[in-house]
Amino acid sequence: MVGRQKELSIHFVPGSCRLVEEEVNIPNRRVLVTGATGLLGRAVFKEFQQNNWHAVGCGFRRARPKFEQVNLLDSNAVHHIIHDFQPHVIVHCAAERRPDVVENQPDAASQLNVDASGNLAKEAAAIGAFLIYISSDYVFDGTDPPYGEEDIPSPLNLYGKTKLEGEKAVLENNSGAAVLRIPILYGEVEKLEESAVTVMFDKVQFSNKSANMDHWQQRFPTHVKDVATVCRQLAEKRMLDPSIKGTFHWSGNEQMTKYEMACAIADAFNLPSSHLRPVSTWLLKPYFSEVQIHHYSMYY
């Protein structure tokens, strides 16, 4: 896996096609990226691969042909890929983030977000690999952002609770791991539903129908490429300094509500925004409790 090895490639010439064995350079730094088929995972995999790392990505339903297909709930499968590849770094992007699945299948969500994360941390510790666990600002209640690493988590929805429990499982099984809490993400999506930012595009483009948009909760939209760069830099610093571990926060600097994000999308695509209606907390209160208001604004 290190140095040079032979690889088969297909060469096409007019009238024929042949297999050619070529020598390729294999970087000596190895990283395993879970959830490599997702919005963030794709960016993380690309960032490491383009910066002289031997990157292997794994996924499940959408893994083939580019990535390894690994069921993270299968402890044997996880053990084998880690011990076979022997990564220096593991970036754990995989998680169940879909709000309807988390709420309707809490046990399944907990198995992936908590149990699988704890097992991955244990396997990483066994070979001395540095684990970066991707967590979320959903571990906080969102009432007083921005949050620091020392602030006490207080998740209001089940997704946030499972991510917080995942953090605990990781650090209990691997004291040298890092937890990286990140906010709402956007980037190069394969479908609009991949990002809570781009999913708003439908409400923006259909200007013949008014759309209520949350205009009270402050968020920090962050590009996945920037998060990927932070992951790589964190990994490279850790390889030089073993004291780098624990909990870290990172986000973009621009603070916006969902309404402001939607207006920015409209401006970027030269679309009207007059049909977007800013909704403040006081307008929601007759219909929702405080917890429900938070749940509404985070997911929609």
Salt bridges, closest charged atoms under 4 A:
GLU22 OE2 - HIS11 NE2 3.24
GLU23 OE1 - ARG4 NE 2.97
GLU23 OE2 - LYS6 NZ 3.76
GLU47 OE2 - ARG232 NE 2.57
GLU96 OE1 - ARG98 NH2 2.77
GLU103 OE2 - HIS295 NE2 3.70
GLU123 OE1 - HIS79 ND1 3.12
GLU123 OE1 - HIS83 NE2 3.23
ASP137 OD1 - ARG219 NH2 3.42
GLU165 OE2 - LYS168 NZ 3.53
GLU167 OE1 - ARG181 NH2 2.75
GLU190 OE2 - ARG42 NH1 3.73
GLU190 OE1 - ARG62 NH1 3.23
GLU194 OE1 - ARG42 NH2 2.90
GLU194 OE2 - ARG62 NH1 3.68
GLU236 OE2 - ARG29 NH1 3.37
GLU236 OE1 - ARG232 NH1 3.05
GLU290 OE2 - LYS285 NZ 3.76
